[in-house]
Amino acid sequence: MRATTAEIVRLYQADSVPWVVGYSGGKDSTATLQLVWQALASIPAEERTKPVHVITTDTLVENPVVSSWVNRSLEIMDAKAQKLGLPIKPHKLTPELTDTFWVNLIGKGYPAPRPRFRWCTERLKIKPSNSFIRRTVRQHGEAILVLGTRKAESATRARVMTAHEAKRVREHLSPNANLPNSLIYTPIEAWSSDEVWMYLMQVPNPWGHSNKDLLTMYQGATSDGECPLVVDSSTPSCGDSRFGCWTCTLVDKDKSMTAMVTNDAEKEWMLPLLTLRNDLDLTDDRPLRDFRRMHGNVQLFHDRPIPGPYTQAAREQWLRRLLKAQEEVRRNGPPDMGEIELISLAELEEIRRIWVVDKHEFEDNLPRIYTEVTDRPYPGRPLDEALPLGATEVELLAELCGDDRLHFETVRELLDVERRHRNQVRRAGLFPALEQALMRGFYNDEADAVEHARKRRDANNAAADGVTPSDMTTGFIQPTSPRQSAPTLFETVDVDPGNV
């Protein structure tokens, strides 16, 4: 441990490049930050010449217990660093409003993430931290990113870290392939999980947060409920627990939250979150998704339409479920965690804007859903624009369309497009927008859309083979409507069916 601390001191004093320490509140990042803290504390005050930024990324869907732990840790850390005169400054980063989990899933209709459609990681985690590092680089010219990654975490991690070692341009510093002018330093890269825990248990947390409480949190997140005595490499360690987003569907099961609820009766209040997470992780979510892609085109994969975003009904149902879960955890959650927020008002407002403006769902159902679930008035601002139809007229339109949902959506979008162009001095773009609305609702139903897409594919294949439509024996009729011949309407490719 002393050798690692001395190494950190030497690297810190070697130049004027600022450091950015990644801190998640877990064992590895805590151990890394403790080592940096101890190293700085051992240096005379006049030699602490460059800042050390501590960044943690709050995805806004973190496990509430872990999120509360990290937030409290950052508060204590900031106060203690100022008191001791250490150049350590914590920063809590969050994704942009348009990138948050619920804005994309409930607002835009992105399906729950899958390994082959991992839309969440980039938006929630990578972009916020990379933006901070880029700002630091622009301000200082360079930055050194200090991470708690270890080779013992996995064989894949070991291979990647070993490959980076071969490219080191300075002692212990590897280039960052994704961010120019930034280097990566991993002080505990050779430590085992047990060595990390041994260090944390033997060395008190220097900013005053309890490492024993951290161990207890890990212990409560293991399925067997205890940290066994490790006697060989085959014995599991409680340090193998993993914390992350409570909404994560990239894993088969949220083992940490399940263990928390199972092992600790005081954490049963998180059961609504676990239930909602499991319901998001559907084996087949086709019934909840539109047969058209995000922009209205139809794509086939083995003669089946690749499902697009969640339908309006599905998105409204997810919102109800989320608000209901939020109400339940607020009633039953521990008082010391304050009012738990699963979705912010800013996110609700952005979702409402997407529904009404981008998706032309001018029924404006979000405030009504909020009031029905919470029994409180919706706290958001009134809409800045008049709606094409009132609630009574929307109900009448739906009644006239009957079971023909596509007809209702098409008429609704046409009315909204016309209204948005009505008061413009130059109504440029009106006719393309109207045509796009007609193209989106061109079909009678899903079966009709599949048939048209199949014909279009056959026609494209025949054209590639030099066969004219009149030579074909499939009964295909050359389309005469401009909409029928539009390539974006019948785009047919073989791609990953999990994408939107």
C-alpha positions as CSV (number, residue, x, y, z in Angstrom):
1,M,0.0,0.0,0.0
2,R,2.8,2.4,0.8
3,A,4.5,1.7,-2.5
4,T,1.2,2.6,-4.3
5,T,0.9,5.8,-2.3
6,A,4.4,6.8,-3.1
7,E,3.8,6.1,-6.8
8,I,0.7,8.3,-6.7
9,V,2.7,11.1,-5.0
10,R,5.5,10.8,-7.7
11,L,3.0,11.0,-10.6
12,Y,1.1,13.9,-9.1
13,Q,4.2,16.0,-8.6
14,A,5.6,15.1,-12.1
15,D,3.6,17.7,-14.0
16,S,0.8,20.3,-13.9
17,V,-1.8,18.1,-15.7
18,P,-5.1,18.0,-13.6
19,W,-6.5,14.7,-12.5
20,V,-10.0,13.4,-12.9
21,V,-10.8,10.5,-10.5
22,G,-13.8,8.3,-11.4
23,Y,-15.9,7.6,-8.3
24,S,-19.0,5.4,-8.2
25,G,-19.1,4.7,-4.4
26,G,-18.2,1.1,-5.0
27,K,-15.3,-0.7,-3.4
28,D,-12.7,-0.2,-6.2
29,S,-13.4,3.5,-6.8
30,T,-13.4,4.1,-3.0
31,A,-10.1,2.3,-2.6
32,T,-8.6,4.3,-5.5
33,L,-9.9,7.6,-4.1
34,Q,-8.6,6.8,-0.6
35,L,-5.1,6.2,-2.0
36,V,-5.2,9.5,-3.9
37,W,-6.5,11.3,-0.8
38,Q,-3.8,9.8,1.4
39,A,-1.1,10.7,-1.1
40,L,-2.2,14.3,-1.3
41,A,-2.5,14.6,2.5
42,S,1.2,13.5,2.7
43,I,2.4,16.3,0.4
44,P,3.1,19.8,1.9
45,A,0.3,22.3,1.2
46,E,2.5,24.4,-1.1
47,E,3.1,21.5,-3.4
48,R,-0.5,20.6,-4.0
49,T,-0.5,22.7,-7.1
50,K,-3.0,21.1,-9.4
51,P,-6.7,20.2,-9.0
52,V,-8.1,16.7,-8.5
53,H,-11.6,16.4,-9.8
54,V,-13.7,13.6,-8.4
55,I,-16.6,12.8,-10.8
56,T,-19.5,10.4,-10.3
57,T,-22.2,9.9,-12.9
58,D,-25.7,9.7,-11.6
59,T,-27.8,8.1,-14.3
60,L,-31.0,9.1,-12.5
61,V,-32.0,5.5,-12.4
62,E,-29.4,4.3,-9.9
63,N,-30.3,1.9,-7.1
64,P,-31.8,4.3,-4.6
65,V,-29.8,2.9,-1.7
66,V,-26.5,3.2,-3.6
67,S,-27.5,6.7,-4.9
68,S,-28.2,7.9,-1.4
69,W,-24.9,6.5,-0.2
70,V,-22.9,8.2,-3.0
71,N,-24.7,11.6,-2.6
72,R,-23.9,11.6,1.2
73,S,-20.3,10.6,0.5
74,L,-19.9,13.5,-1.9
75,E,-21.2,16.0,0.6
76,I,-18.9,14.7,3.4
77,M,-16.0,14.6,1.0
78,D,-16.4,18.1,-0.2
79,A,-16.6,19.5,3.3
80,K,-13.6,17.6,4.6
81,A,-11.4,18.5,1.6
82,Q,-12.1,22.1,2.1
83,K,-11.4,21.8,5.8
84,L,-8.0,20.1,5.2
85,G,-7.1,22.4,2.3
86,L,-6.9,19.5,-0.2
87,P,-7.4,20.4,-3.9
88,I,-10.1,17.7,-4.3
89,K,-13.4,18.8,-5.7
90,P,-16.3,16.3,-6.2
91,H,-18.7,16.7,-9.1
92,K,-22.0,14.8,-9.6
93,L,-22.7,14.5,-13.3
94,T,-26.1,13.7,-14.8
95,P,-27.2,13.0,-18.4
96,E,-28.7,15.7,-20.6
97,L,-32.5,15.9,-20.2
98,T,-33.0,14.5,-23.7
99,D,-30.7,11.5,-22.9
100,T,-32.3,10.3,-19.7
101,F,-33.7,6.8,-19.4
102,W,-37.4,7.7,-19.0
103,V,-37.4,10.4,-21.7
104,N,-36.1,7.9,-24.2
105,L,-38.2,4.9,-23.1
106,I,-41.5,6.6,-22.1
107,G,-41.2,9.7,-24.2
108,K,-39.7,8.5,-27.5
109,G,-40.7,4.9,-27.1
110,Y,-37.3,3.3,-27.1
111,P,-37.7,-0.4,-26.1
112,A,-36.0,-1.6,-22.9
113,P,-32.3,-2.0,-23.6
114,R,-30.9,-5.2,-24.8
115,P,-27.3,-6.4,-25.3
116,R,-27.6,-5.9,-29.1
117,F,-29.4,-2.5,-28.6
118,R,-27.6,-1.0,-25.7
119,W,-28.9,2.6,-26.2
120,C,-28.6,3.5,-22.5
121,T,-24.9,3.2,-21.7
122,E,-23.7,5.9,-24.1
123,R,-26.4,8.4,-23.1
124,L,-26.5,7.8,-19.4
125,K,-22.9,7.1,-18.5
126,I,-20.3,7.8,-21.2
127,K,-21.5,11.2,-22.5
128,P,-21.7,13.0,-19.2
129,S,-18.2,11.9,-18.0
130,N,-16.6,12.4,-21.5
131,S,-18.1,15.9,-21.7
132,F,-16.5,16.8,-18.3
133,I,-13.1,15.4,-19.4
134,R,-13.3,17.2,-22.7
135,R,-14.0,20.5,-20.8
136,T,-11.0,19.9,-18.6
137,V,-8.8,19.2,-21.6
138,R,-10.0,22.3,-23.3
139,Q,-9.2,24.4,-20.2
140,H,-5.8,22.8,-19.3
141,G,-4.6,21.2,-22.6
142,E,-4.4,17.7,-21.0
143,A,-6.0,15.6,-18.3
144,I,-5.2,12.4,-16.4
145,L,-8.1,10.0,-15.7
146,V,-7.6,8.0,-12.6
147,L,-9.7,4.8,-12.5
148,G,-10.3,1.9,-10.1
149,T,-10.3,-0.8,-12.8
150,R,-8.5,-4.1,-12.0
151,K,-7.3,-6.9,-14.2
152,A,-8.8,-9.5,-11.8
153,E,-12.3,-8.2,-12.6
154,S,-12.6,-10.4,-15.7
155,A,-10.5,-12.0,-18.4
156,T,-11.7,-9.4,-20.9
157,R,-10.8,-6.6,-18.7
158,A,-7.3,-8.1,-18.2
159,R,-6.8,-8.4,-21.9
160,V,-7.8,-4.8,-22.6
161,M,-5.6,-3.4,-19.8
162,T,-2.6,-5.5,-20.9
163,A,-3.0,-4.1,-24.4
164,H,-3.1,-0.6,-23.1
165,E,0.0,-1.2,-21.1
166,A,2.0,-1.9,-24.3
167,K,1.0,1.6,-25.6
168,R,2.0,3.6,-22.5
169,V,3.8,6.8,-23.3
170,R,4.8,7.6,-19.7
171,E,5.3,5.6,-16.5
172,H,2.0,3.9,-15.5
173,L,0.0,6.2,-17.9
174,S,-1.8,4.8,-20.9
175,P,-3.4,6.8,-23.7
176,N,-7.1,7.1,-23.8
177,A,-8.3,5.8,-27.2
178,N,-11.6,7.7,-27.0
179,L,-10.5,11.1,-25.7
180,P,-7.5,12.9,-27.2
181,N,-5.0,14.5,-24.9
182,S,-6.1,12.4,-21.9
183,L,-4.1,9.7,-20.2
184,I,-5.4,6.8,-17.9
185,Y,-3.8,5.8,-14.6
186,T,-5.0,2.7,-12.8
187,P,-3.3,2.5,-9.4
188,I,-4.9,-0.7,-8.2
189,E,-4.8,-2.6,-11.5
190,A,-3.0,-5.6,-10.0
191,W,-5.1,-5.8,-6.8
192,S,-7.4,-8.7,-6.1
193,S,-10.9,-8.2,-4.8
194,D,-9.8,-9.5,-1.4
195,E,-6.9,-7.1,-1.3
196,V,-9.3,-4.2,-2.0
197,W,-11.5,-5.2,1.0
198,M,-8.4,-5.8,3.2
199,Y,-7.2,-2.3,2.5
200,L,-10.7,-0.7,3.1
201,M,-11.2,-2.6,6.4
202,Q,-7.7,-1.8,7.7
203,V,-7.5,1.9,6.6
204,P,-10.3,4.2,7.8
205,N,-12.1,6.3,5.2
206,P,-10.2,9.6,5.2
207,W,-13.1,11.8,4.4
208,G,-15.3,10.2,7.1
209,H,-17.6,7.9,5.3
210,S,-17.8,4.4,6.8
211,N,-16.1,1.6,4.9
212,K,-17.7,-0.9,7.2
213,D,-21.1,0.4,6.1
214,L,-19.9,0.0,2.5
215,L,-19.1,-3.6,3.3
216,T,-22.5,-4.1,4.9
217,M,-24.1,-2.7,1.7
218,Y,-22.2,-5.2,-0.4
219,Q,-23.0,-8.0,2.0
220,G,-26.7,-7.2,1.7
221,A,-26.5,-7.4,-2.1
222,T,-25.1,-10.9,-2.2
223,S,-27.5,-13.9,-2.7
224,D,-26.2,-15.8,0.3
225,G,-26.3,-12.9,2.7
226,E,-22.8,-13.1,4.0
227,C,-19.1,-12.6,3.0
228,P,-17.4,-15.9,3.4
229,L,-13.9,-16.5,4.6
230,V,-11.9,-16.7,1.4
231,V,-9.5,-19.7,1.5
232,D,-8.8,-20.2,-2.2
233,S,-9.6,-18.8,-5.6
234,S,-12.7,-20.9,-6.0
235,T,-14.4,-19.3,-2.9
236,P,-16.6,-16.4,-3.9
237,S,-16.2,-13.0,-2.3
238,C,-18.9,-10.6,-1.3
239,G,-16.9,-8.1,-3.3
240,D,-18.2,-9.6,-6.4
241,S,-21.6,-7.8,-5.9
242,R,-22.5,-5.4,-8.7
243,F,-24.6,-2.2,-8.3
244,G,-26.0,-0.2,-11.1
245,C,-29.2,1.1,-12.7
246,W,-32.3,-0.5,-11.1
247,T,-33.9,-0.5,-14.5
248,C,-31.1,-2.5,-16.2
249,T,-32.4,-5.1,-18.6
250,L,-28.9,-5.9,-20.0
251,V,-28.5,-8.6,-17.3
252,D,-30.8,-11.6,-16.8
253,K,-31.6,-10.7,-13.2
254,D,-30.9,-7.8,-10.9
255,K,-29.1,-9.9,-8.3
256,S,-28.0,-7.1,-6.0
257,M,-31.5,-5.6,-5.6
258,T,-33.1,-9.0,-5.3
259,A,-30.6,-9.9,-2.6
260,M,-31.2,-6.6,-0.8
261,V,-35.0,-7.2,-0.7
262,T,-34.5,-10.8,0.3
263,N,-31.9,-10.3,3.0
264,D,-33.2,-7.2,4.7
265,A,-36.8,-6.7,5.7
266,E,-36.1,-2.9,5.9
267,K,-35.5,-2.8,2.2
268,E,-38.7,-4.5,1.1
269,W,-39.9,-1.0,0.1
270,M,-37.8,-1.5,-3.1
271,L,-40.0,-4.4,-4.3
272,P,-42.1,-2.1,-6.6
273,L,-38.8,-1.2,-8.4
274,L,-37.8,-4.8,-8.8
275,T,-41.2,-5.7,-10.1
276,L,-41.2,-2.9,-12.7
277,R,-37.7,-3.8,-13.8
278,N,-38.7,-7.4,-14.3
279,D,-41.8,-6.4,-16.3
280,L,-39.6,-4.3,-18.5
281,D,-37.5,-7.3,-19.3
282,L,-39.9,-9.0,-21.6
283,T,-38.9,-12.0,-23.7
284,D,-41.2,-10.8,-26.5
285,D,-42.3,-7.2,-26.4
286,R,-43.8,-7.1,-29.9
287,P,-47.4,-6.6,-28.6
288,L,-46.2,-3.4,-27.0
289,R,-44.4,-2.0,-30.0
290,D,-45.5,-0.4,-33.3
291,F,-45.0,-2.5,-36.5
292,R,-43.5,0.6,-38.1
293,R,-40.1,2.1,-37.3
294,M,-39.5,5.4,-35.6
295,H,-40.1,7.4,-38.8
296,G,-43.0,5.3,-40.1
297,N,-41.2,3.0,-42.5
298,V,-41.6,-0.8,-42.5
299,Q,-38.7,-3.2,-42.4
300,L,-38.8,-6.9,-42.7
301,F,-36.6,-9.5,-41.0
302,H,-37.4,-13.0,-42.3
303,D,-40.8,-11.8,-43.6
304,R,-41.7,-10.3,-40.2
305,P,-41.8,-6.6,-39.5
306,I,-39.0,-5.4,-37.3
307,P,-40.8,-3.8,-34.3
308,G,-40.4,-0.1,-33.8
309,P,-41.0,2.1,-30.7
310,Y,-43.5,1.4,-28.0
311,T,-47.0,2.3,-28.9
312,Q,-48.9,5.2,-27.3
313,A,-50.8,2.8,-25.1
314,A,-47.6,1.1,-23.9
315,R,-45.8,4.3,-23.2
316,E,-48.8,5.6,-21.2
317,Q,-48.9,2.3,-19.3
318,W,-45.2,2.5,-18.4
319,L,-45.7,6.0,-17.1
320,R,-48.6,4.8,-14.9
321,R,-46.4,2.0,-13.6
322,L,-43.5,4.3,-12.9
323,L,-45.6,6.9,-11.1
324,K,-47.3,4.2,-9.0
325,A,-43.9,2.7,-8.0
326,Q,-42.7,6.2,-7.1
327,E,-45.8,6.8,-4.8
328,E,-45.2,3.4,-3.1
329,V,-41.5,3.9,-2.4
330,R,-42.2,7.4,-1.1
331,R,-44.8,6.0,1.3
332,N,-42.7,3.0,2.5
333,G,-39.1,4.1,2.0
334,P,-36.9,5.1,4.9
335,P,-37.3,8.7,6.2
336,D,-33.6,9.4,6.2
337,M,-33.5,9.0,2.3
338,G,-35.9,11.9,1.9
339,E,-38.4,12.0,-0.9
340,I,-37.3,9.4,-3.4
341,E,-37.5,10.6,-7.0
342,L,-37.8,8.0,-9.7
343,I,-38.7,10.5,-12.4
344,S,-38.2,14.3,-12.2
345,L,-40.6,17.0,-13.2
346,A,-38.2,18.2,-15.9
347,E,-38.4,14.7,-17.4
348,L,-42.2,14.6,-17.2
349,E,-42.3,18.0,-19.0
350,E,-39.9,16.7,-21.8
351,I,-42.0,13.5,-22.2
352,R,-45.1,15.7,-22.4
353,R,-43.5,17.8,-25.1
354,I,-42.4,14.8,-27.1
355,W,-45.9,13.3,-27.0
356,V,-47.8,16.4,-27.9
357,V,-45.3,18.1,-30.3
358,D,-43.1,15.3,-31.9
359,K,-45.7,12.5,-31.9
360,H,-48.8,14.7,-32.4
361,E,-50.6,13.1,-29.5
362,F,-52.5,16.3,-28.7
363,E,-54.9,14.5,-26.3
364,D,-52.2,15.7,-23.8
365,N,-52.8,12.7,-21.5
366,L,-49.7,13.1,-19.3
367,P,-51.3,15.6,-16.8
368,R,-54.4,13.4,-16.5
369,I,-52.3,10.2,-15.9
370,Y,-50.3,12.0,-13.3
371,T,-53.4,13.2,-11.4
372,E,-55.1,9.8,-11.6
373,V,-52.1,8.0,-10.2
374,T,-50.9,10.5,-7.5
375,D,-54.3,12.1,-6.7
376,R,-52.5,15.5,-7.0
377,P,-52.7,18.2,-9.6
378,Y,-50.0,18.0,-12.2
379,P,-47.3,20.5,-11.2
380,G,-46.0,21.3,-14.7
381,R,-46.6,24.4,-16.7
382,P,-49.5,24.9,-19.0
383,L,-48.9,24.1,-22.7
384,D,-47.5,27.1,-24.6
385,E,-49.7,26.3,-27.6
386,A,-53.3,25.7,-28.4
387,L,-54.4,22.2,-29.3
388,P,-56.2,21.4,-32.6
389,L,-59.1,19.8,-30.8
390,G,-60.5,19.8,-27.3
391,A,-61.0,16.7,-25.2
392,T,-64.6,16.2,-26.4
393,E,-63.7,16.5,-30.0
394,V,-60.8,14.0,-29.6
395,E,-63.3,11.5,-28.1
396,L,-65.7,12.1,-31.0
397,L,-62.9,11.6,-33.5
398,A,-61.9,8.3,-31.8
399,E,-65.5,7.2,-31.8
400,L,-65.9,7.9,-35.5
401,C,-62.7,6.0,-36.3
402,G,-63.8,3.0,-34.2
403,D,-61.3,0.2,-34.1
404,D,-59.2,1.7,-36.9
405,R,-56.4,3.0,-34.8
406,L,-54.2,3.9,-37.9
407,H,-57.0,6.0,-39.3
408,F,-57.3,7.9,-36.0
409,E,-53.6,8.5,-35.8
410,T,-53.4,9.7,-39.4
411,V,-56.3,12.2,-39.0
412,R,-54.8,13.4,-35.7
413,E,-51.4,14.0,-37.2
414,L,-52.8,15.8,-40.3
415,L,-54.8,18.1,-38.1
416,D,-51.8,18.9,-35.9
417,V,-49.5,19.4,-38.9
418,E,-52.0,21.9,-40.5
419,R,-52.4,23.7,-37.2
420,R,-48.6,24.2,-36.7
421,H,-48.3,25.7,-40.2
422,R,-51.4,27.8,-40.0
423,N,-49.9,31.0,-38.5
424,Q,-46.7,30.9,-40.4
425,V,-46.0,33.7,-42.8
426,R,-44.5,31.2,-45.2
427,R,-46.0,27.8,-44.8
428,A,-42.9,26.1,-46.2
429,G,-42.7,22.4,-45.4
430,L,-46.5,22.0,-45.0
431,F,-47.0,19.6,-48.0
432,P,-44.0,17.4,-47.2
433,A,-45.2,17.1,-43.6
434,L,-48.7,16.2,-44.8
435,E,-47.3,13.7,-47.2
436,Q,-45.2,12.1,-44.5
437,A,-48.3,11.8,-42.3
438,L,-50.2,10.1,-45.1
439,M,-47.3,7.8,-45.7
440,R,-47.1,6.8,-42.0
441,G,-50.8,5.9,-42.0
442,F,-50.8,4.4,-45.5
443,Y,-51.7,0.9,-44.5
444,N,-54.9,-0.8,-43.5
445,D,-53.2,-2.8,-40.8
446,E,-50.0,-4.6,-40.0
447,A,-50.7,-7.5,-42.4
448,D,-51.3,-4.9,-45.2
449,A,-48.0,-3.2,-44.4
450,V,-46.1,-6.6,-44.5
451,E,-47.6,-7.4,-47.8
452,H,-46.6,-4.1,-49.4
453,A,-43.1,-4.4,-47.9
454,R,-42.7,-7.9,-49.3
455,K,-43.8,-6.8,-52.8
456,R,-41.4,-3.9,-52.6
457,R,-38.6,-6.3,-51.7
458,D,-39.4,-8.7,-54.5
459,A,-39.5,-5.8,-56.9
460,N,-36.1,-4.6,-55.8
461,N,-34.6,-8.1,-56.0
462,A,-36.1,-8.5,-59.5
463,A,-34.6,-5.1,-60.6
464,A,-31.2,-6.2,-59.3
465,D,-31.5,-9.3,-61.4
466,G,-32.5,-7.4,-64.5
467,V,-36.1,-8.6,-64.4
468,T,-38.9,-6.2,-65.2
469,P,-42.2,-6.3,-63.2
470,S,-44.0,-7.6,-66.2
471,D,-41.7,-10.6,-66.3
472,M,-42.5,-11.6,-62.7
473,T,-44.9,-14.4,-62.0
474,T,-45.7,-13.5,-58.4
475,G,-48.7,-11.4,-59.2
476,F,-47.0,-8.2,-58.3
477,I,-48.7,-5.1,-59.7
478,Q,-46.5,-2.1,-60.5
479,P,-47.5,0.6,-58.0
480,T,-48.8,3.8,-59.6
481,S,-49.2,5.9,-56.4
482,P,-46.2,8.1,-55.5
483,R,-46.5,6.9,-51.9
484,Q,-46.5,3.3,-53.0
485,S,-43.2,3.8,-54.9
486,A,-41.5,5.8,-52.2
487,P,-38.4,3.9,-51.1
488,T,-38.6,5.1,-47.5
489,L,-42.1,3.6,-47.1
490,F,-41.1,0.0,-47.9
491,E,-37.5,0.0,-46.8
492,T,-36.7,-3.7,-46.3
493,V,-33.4,-4.9,-44.8
494,D,-32.1,-7.7,-42.7
495,V,-30.9,-6.0,-39.5
496,D,-31.0,-6.6,-35.7
497,P,-34.7,-6.9,-34.8
498,G,-34.0,-5.4,-31.4
499,N,-33.4,-1.9,-32.8
500,V,-36.0,0.8,-33.0
